[in-house]
Amino acid sequence: MQHAVGSPLPPPHQPGHRPHTGWPSAAQPPGEPPAQGSAAPPPAFPPPSPQVPPGGQQPPSRGIPGGHQPPQAPPGQQRPPVPPAPAPSGHPHAQPPASTPPGAPAHPRPPAPGGPVPPGAPAGQYRAAPPPPDGTGHVHLPPGAPFGVPTPAPTATAVPDPTSTTLAVLLIGPAGAGKTSVAKYWADHRRVPTAHISLDDVREWVRSGFADPQSGWNDHSEAQYRLARRTCGFAARNFLANGISCILDDAVFPDRPVVGLGGWKRHVGPGLLPVVLLPGLDIVLERNAERSGNRRLTDEEVARIHGRMAGWYGSGLPIIDNSQLDVPGTARVLDEVLARAIASPPNW
């Protein structure tokens, strides 16, 4: 097949398309009727069928899927152009999206949980985020509050039973008095949940930079002592607020009531019951000799502390001389003292 010199070649035949037969020649200007002998191009759409079925409804066109007709122009006017369908994303002829006016989000998104609700949002469109769960993730614990005066459980006897009452006990005594051993035994044999909090154990949580009182009592050791006592008080209040009794042990001196006993009362609460363990000096020296590490003091230091503890006599606090008592026997006497303290709390 030959073509005129300078005329463009027809497009190549592609699969799925019929051969092109209406390619205009280069000598034919656009807008003029085709020359004689040349075939006219096929119409873009098939002509409408003149037959109308009964009922007056036009059958759907077979040229466009779904039966939609292109917009028709009034007689004597040209039909408006049909906008082309947008090309899929990634197509070489795809058009960029229309620009968004400044200040208006292209796609409004709901606010982040707990964030502010955008202005002008319809009522009920955004809901407040639920509060985060407790730190445990399961059980919501009540906060620790100052512990009040304990109320004994109702019993048939006149003397309250301290073994079934939530208590906060402060066991006071010199080094070697047996405070820690008695406190552990007493907490282990209670009929209600009970915790033992030792001030010396909490003080030794500090590993590097621990201020050892054996090296001398100074501002550094005093600060660590106050910090450990406050930590013990916080722990005791949290245990007590959740129904767990506590027994704390510390070497509190009677000549420093504001720093010692008064500090414990401020940190735990007015319901704290102090009890003093004060065996003889020979018993204290013997028990101190069995210790090792930071817990063992010199004999001179032990004697000096024991002498200062003698000031508890006449203070009104209950005192237990456990020189001839073992640990279980001292724990039984402690229960008797606590029963009287519950019935008539000491004024301290």
C-alpha positions as CSV (number, residue, x, y, z in Angstrom):
1,M,0.0,0.0,0.0
2,Q,1.4,3.4,-1.1
3,H,0.9,6.8,0.6
4,A,1.4,10.3,-0.7
5,V,4.7,11.8,-0.1
6,G,4.7,13.7,3.2
7,S,1.5,12.1,4.6
8,P,1.7,10.6,8.0
9,L,1.6,6.9,8.4
10,P,-1.4,5.2,10.0
11,P,-1.0,4.0,13.6
12,P,0.2,0.4,13.9
13,H,-2.3,-2.3,14.4
14,Q,-2.5,-3.3,18.0
15,P,-4.1,-6.4,19.5
16,G,-7.7,-5.9,20.5
17,H,-8.3,-3.0,18.0
18,R,-9.6,-3.2,14.5
19,P,-7.5,-1.9,11.7
20,H,-7.7,1.9,11.2
21,T,-9.5,2.8,8.0
22,G,-10.3,6.5,8.4
23,W,-6.9,8.1,8.6
24,P,-7.2,11.5,6.8
25,S,-4.6,12.5,4.1
26,A,-2.1,15.3,4.6
27,A,-3.7,17.3,1.7
28,Q,-7.1,17.5,3.4
29,P,-7.4,20.5,5.7
30,P,-9.3,19.9,8.9
31,G,-12.9,20.8,8.9
32,E,-13.5,20.1,5.2
33,P,-15.5,17.2,3.8
34,P,-13.5,14.2,2.8
35,A,-12.4,13.9,-0.8
36,Q,-14.2,11.7,-3.2
37,G,-13.2,8.1,-3.1
38,S,-12.1,8.2,0.5
39,A,-14.0,6.4,3.2
40,A,-15.6,8.5,5.9
41,P,-14.5,7.8,9.5
42,P,-16.9,5.8,11.6
43,P,-19.0,7.7,14.1
44,A,-17.8,7.9,17.7
45,F,-21.1,6.5,18.9
46,P,-23.7,4.3,17.2
47,P,-26.7,6.2,16.0
48,P,-29.7,5.9,18.3
49,S,-32.3,3.3,17.3
50,P,-35.4,4.8,15.9
51,Q,-37.5,2.1,17.4
52,V,-38.9,2.8,20.9
53,P,-40.4,-0.1,22.8
54,P,-44.0,0.2,24.2
55,G,-44.2,2.4,27.3
56,G,-42.0,5.2,25.9
57,Q,-38.7,4.2,27.6
58,Q,-35.5,4.4,25.6
59,P,-33.5,1.2,25.8
60,P,-30.0,1.6,27.3
61,S,-27.2,2.2,25.0
62,R,-24.8,-0.5,24.2
63,G,-21.9,1.8,23.5
64,I,-21.3,2.7,27.2
65,P,-21.5,0.2,30.0
66,G,-24.3,0.7,32.4
67,G,-26.6,2.4,29.8
68,H,-25.5,6.0,30.6
69,Q,-25.9,8.4,27.6
70,P,-23.5,11.2,27.0
71,P,-25.0,14.7,27.4
72,Q,-27.1,15.7,24.4
73,A,-26.9,19.2,22.9
74,P,-30.0,21.1,21.8
75,P,-30.7,21.1,18.0
76,G,-28.3,23.4,16.1
77,Q,-25.6,23.4,18.9
78,Q,-22.5,21.3,19.4
79,R,-22.5,18.7,22.1
80,P,-20.4,19.6,25.1
81,P,-17.2,17.7,25.4
82,V,-17.1,14.7,27.7
83,P,-14.3,15.1,30.3
84,P,-11.8,12.2,30.1
85,A,-11.6,9.7,32.9
86,P,-8.6,10.3,35.2
87,A,-5.7,8.2,34.6
88,P,-4.8,5.7,37.4
89,S,-2.0,6.5,39.8
90,G,1.4,5.9,38.4
91,H,0.3,6.3,34.8
92,P,2.7,8.5,32.7
93,H,-0.3,10.8,31.8
94,A,-1.7,10.9,35.3
95,Q,-2.6,14.5,36.4
96,P,-1.4,15.8,39.8
97,P,-4.1,16.2,42.4
98,A,-5.8,19.6,42.7
99,S,-4.1,21.9,45.1
100,T,-5.7,22.4,48.6
101,P,-6.5,26.0,49.7
102,P,-4.1,27.2,52.3
103,G,-5.2,26.4,55.9
104,A,-7.7,23.7,54.9
105,P,-6.7,20.1,55.6
106,A,-6.9,17.8,52.5
107,H,-8.2,14.9,54.5
108,P,-9.3,15.7,58.1
109,R,-8.3,13.1,60.6
110,P,-9.6,12.5,64.1
111,P,-7.5,14.0,66.9
112,A,-5.1,11.8,68.8
113,P,-6.4,10.1,71.9
114,G,-6.5,12.7,74.7
115,G,-5.7,15.5,72.2
116,P,-7.8,18.6,71.7
117,V,-11.0,18.4,69.6
118,P,-10.8,20.5,66.4
119,P,-13.0,23.7,66.5
120,G,-16.3,23.4,64.7
121,A,-16.4,19.6,65.0
122,P,-20.0,18.2,65.1
123,A,-21.2,17.2,68.5
124,G,-20.6,13.5,69.2
125,Q,-18.1,13.0,66.3
126,Y,-15.1,12.8,68.6
127,R,-15.1,11.0,71.9
128,A,-12.8,11.6,74.8
129,A,-10.1,9.0,75.2
130,P,-10.5,6.7,78.3
131,P,-8.1,7.4,81.2
132,P,-4.9,5.3,81.2
133,P,-5.0,2.2,83.5
134,D,-3.2,2.0,86.8
135,G,0.5,1.5,86.8
136,T,0.0,-2.2,87.7
137,G,-2.1,-2.6,84.6
138,H,-4.7,-4.8,86.5
139,V,-5.7,-3.6,90.0
140,H,-6.4,0.0,90.9
141,L,-4.8,0.5,94.3
142,P,-5.9,3.2,96.7
143,P,-3.3,5.8,97.5
144,G,-1.5,5.6,100.8
145,A,-2.8,8.0,103.4
146,P,-1.8,8.7,107.0
147,F,-2.7,5.7,109.1
148,G,-5.3,6.5,111.8
149,V,-5.8,4.9,115.1
150,P,-6.5,1.2,114.7
151,T,-10.0,-0.1,115.3
152,P,-10.1,-3.6,116.8
153,A,-12.4,-6.3,115.3
154,P,-15.5,-6.9,117.4
155,T,-14.9,-9.9,119.7
156,A,-16.6,-11.4,122.7
157,T,-13.7,-10.8,125.0
158,A,-12.9,-7.4,126.6
159,V,-9.3,-7.4,125.4
160,P,-8.8,-6.7,121.7
161,D,-7.2,-9.4,119.6
162,P,-4.1,-7.8,117.9
163,T,-3.6,-10.8,115.7
164,S,-6.7,-10.0,113.6
165,T,-6.4,-6.2,113.4
166,T,-4.6,-4.1,110.8
167,L,-1.7,-2.5,112.8
168,A,1.3,-0.2,112.3
169,V,4.0,-1.0,114.8
170,L,7.3,0.7,115.4
171,L,9.8,-1.5,117.2
172,I,12.5,0.7,118.9
173,G,15.7,-0.5,120.5
174,P,19.5,-0.2,120.5
175,A,21.7,-2.2,118.2
176,G,21.6,-5.9,119.3
177,A,18.2,-5.6,121.0
178,G,16.7,-8.2,118.7
179,K,14.4,-5.8,116.8
180,T,14.8,-7.3,113.4
181,S,14.5,-10.9,114.6
182,V,11.4,-10.2,116.6
183,A,9.8,-8.2,113.9
184,K,10.3,-10.9,111.3
185,Y,8.9,-13.6,113.6
186,W,5.9,-11.5,114.6
187,A,5.1,-10.7,110.9
188,D,5.5,-14.4,109.9
189,H,3.0,-15.6,112.5
190,R,0.1,-13.1,112.1
191,R,-3.3,-14.2,111.0
192,V,-3.7,-11.2,108.7
193,P,-1.3,-10.0,105.9
194,T,1.7,-8.3,107.5
195,A,4.8,-6.7,106.1
196,H,8.2,-6.2,107.8
197,I,10.1,-3.0,106.9
198,S,13.6,-2.6,108.3
199,L,15.2,0.8,108.2
200,D,18.7,-0.8,108.0
201,D,17.7,-2.8,105.0
202,V,16.4,0.3,103.2
203,R,19.5,2.3,104.1
204,E,21.6,-0.4,102.5
205,W,19.8,0.0,99.2
206,V,22.4,2.7,98.6
207,R,25.4,0.8,97.3
208,S,27.9,3.2,95.8
209,G,28.3,6.2,98.2
210,F,26.7,4.5,101.2
211,A,27.3,6.6,104.3
212,D,28.4,4.1,106.9
213,P,27.7,5.3,110.4
214,Q,30.8,3.4,111.6
215,S,32.9,6.0,109.8
216,G,31.2,8.7,111.8
217,W,27.8,10.4,112.0
218,N,27.9,13.4,109.7
219,D,25.5,15.4,107.4
220,H,25.8,12.7,104.6
221,S,24.8,9.8,106.9
222,E,22.1,12.0,108.5
223,A,20.6,12.7,105.0
224,Q,20.6,9.1,104.0
225,Y,19.0,8.1,107.3
226,R,16.2,10.7,106.8
227,L,15.7,9.5,103.2
228,A,15.5,5.9,104.2
229,R,13.0,6.7,107.0
230,R,10.8,8.6,104.6
231,T,10.9,5.7,102.1
232,C,9.9,3.3,104.8
233,G,7.0,5.6,105.8
234,F,5.7,5.8,102.2
235,A,5.9,2.0,101.9
236,A,4.1,1.4,105.2
237,R,1.3,3.8,104.2
238,N,0.8,2.0,100.9
239,F,0.7,-1.3,102.6
240,L,-1.7,-0.1,105.3
241,A,-4.0,1.6,102.8
242,N,-4.4,-1.8,101.1
243,G,-5.2,-3.8,104.3
244,I,-1.6,-5.1,105.1
245,S,-0.2,-4.5,108.6
246,C,3.3,-3.3,109.0
247,I,6.0,-3.5,111.6
248,L,9.0,-1.2,111.3
249,D,12.2,-1.3,113.4
250,D,14.6,1.5,114.0
251,A,17.0,2.7,116.7
252,V,15.1,5.9,117.7
253,F,16.7,8.0,120.4
254,P,14.5,9.6,123.1
255,D,16.6,12.8,123.3
256,R,15.7,13.6,119.7
257,P,11.9,13.2,119.6
258,V,11.3,15.6,116.7
259,V,13.8,13.9,114.4
260,G,13.1,10.3,115.6
261,L,9.7,9.5,116.9
262,G,8.0,12.6,115.6
263,G,9.4,11.9,112.1
264,W,7.9,8.4,112.1
265,K,4.6,9.7,113.2
266,R,4.6,12.3,110.4
267,H,5.5,9.7,107.7
268,V,3.2,6.9,108.8
269,G,0.3,8.5,110.7
270,P,-1.1,9.0,114.2
271,G,-2.1,5.3,114.4
272,L,1.5,4.2,114.7
273,L,2.1,2.2,117.9
274,P,5.7,2.4,119.2
275,V,7.1,-0.3,121.4
276,V,10.6,-0.3,123.0
277,L,12.8,-3.4,123.2
278,L,15.5,-2.8,125.9
279,P,17.4,-5.7,127.2
280,G,20.5,-5.4,129.5
281,L,23.8,-4.1,128.2
282,D,25.5,-7.5,128.5
283,I,22.9,-9.1,126.2
284,V,23.3,-6.3,123.7
285,L,27.1,-6.6,123.6
286,E,26.8,-10.4,123.2
287,R,24.4,-10.1,120.2
288,N,26.4,-7.4,118.6
289,A,29.5,-9.5,118.7
290,E,27.7,-12.1,116.5
291,R,27.2,-9.6,113.7
292,S,29.3,-8.8,110.7
293,G,29.7,-6.2,108.0
294,N,28.0,-2.8,108.4
295,R,25.7,-4.2,111.1
296,R,28.5,-4.7,113.7
297,L,29.5,-1.7,115.8
298,T,32.2,-1.2,118.3
299,D,31.6,-2.0,122.0
300,E,32.0,1.6,122.8
301,E,29.4,2.7,120.3
302,V,26.9,0.0,121.5
303,A,27.3,1.1,125.1
304,R,26.8,4.7,124.2
305,I,23.6,3.9,122.2
306,H,22.3,1.7,125.0
307,G,22.8,4.4,127.5
308,R,20.9,6.9,125.5
309,M,18.0,4.4,125.1
310,A,17.5,4.4,128.9
311,G,15.8,7.7,128.4
312,W,12.7,5.9,127.3
313,Y,11.9,4.9,130.9
314,G,9.3,7.3,132.1
315,S,8.3,8.4,128.6
316,G,5.0,6.6,128.7
317,L,5.8,4.2,125.9
318,P,5.6,0.4,126.6
319,I,9.0,-1.2,127.2
320,I,9.8,-4.9,126.9
321,D,12.9,-6.2,128.7
322,N,13.7,-9.3,126.6
323,S,16.9,-10.2,128.4
324,Q,15.5,-13.6,129.4
325,L,13.1,-14.1,126.5
326,D,13.7,-15.8,123.2
327,V,12.2,-14.6,119.9
328,P,8.9,-16.4,120.1
329,G,8.5,-15.4,123.8
330,T,9.2,-11.8,122.9
331,A,6.6,-11.9,120.1
332,R,4.0,-13.2,122.5
333,V,4.7,-10.3,125.0
334,L,4.5,-7.9,122.1
335,D,1.0,-9.1,121.3
336,E,0.0,-8.5,124.9
337,V,1.4,-5.0,124.8
338,L,-0.3,-4.2,121.5
339,A,-3.6,-5.4,122.8
340,R,-3.4,-2.9,125.7
341,A,-2.2,-0.2,123.3
342,I,-5.2,-0.7,121.0
343,A,-7.6,-0.5,123.9
344,S,-5.9,2.6,125.2
345,P,-3.5,4.2,122.6
346,P,-0.4,5.8,124.2
347,N,-0.2,9.6,124.2
348,W,3.1,10.3,122.4
